[in-house]
């Protein structure tokens, strides 16, 4: 019997043609040791846009100045967590159009921080073996004329990596 854990978060697609997609080095959860998009969960009562700005700042040290929501979808896959055996990760995606500041290789660490640092990675180096499904959705969006496919993504299996890809 499937018992679902559900998570909701907001995520930034921040892309520069000559540098690549901004990703974080994930150090927790089902995307452990993979590249992931900057973003995450909302604090109690926090508006979506505020959560996006806060999460991007915490994980990358960039300040989002302009972003627009492009779509929402979910990723469903098997994952053993507490007494759950399935995960449904619901994600609202934002295309970031303008930021200030510079990427940090070592963000401030605090309870709940799940980024070990951020970097630009060229799209052709982002694969199923080294990236979260969110990163792959962002890559698809960028490679397909910025059309966001809102269809849910279901995986029959999901492997949490024991060694970092970065």
Secondary structure, 3 states (H helix, E strand, C coil): CCCEEEEEEEEEECEECCCEEEEEEECCHHHCCCEECCEECCCCCCCHHHHHHHHHHHHHCCEEEEEEEEEEEEEEEEEEECCEEEEEEEEEEEEEEEEECCCCCCCCCCCCCCEEEEEEECHHHCCCCCECHHHHHHHHHHHCCCCCCCCCEECCCCCCCCCCCC
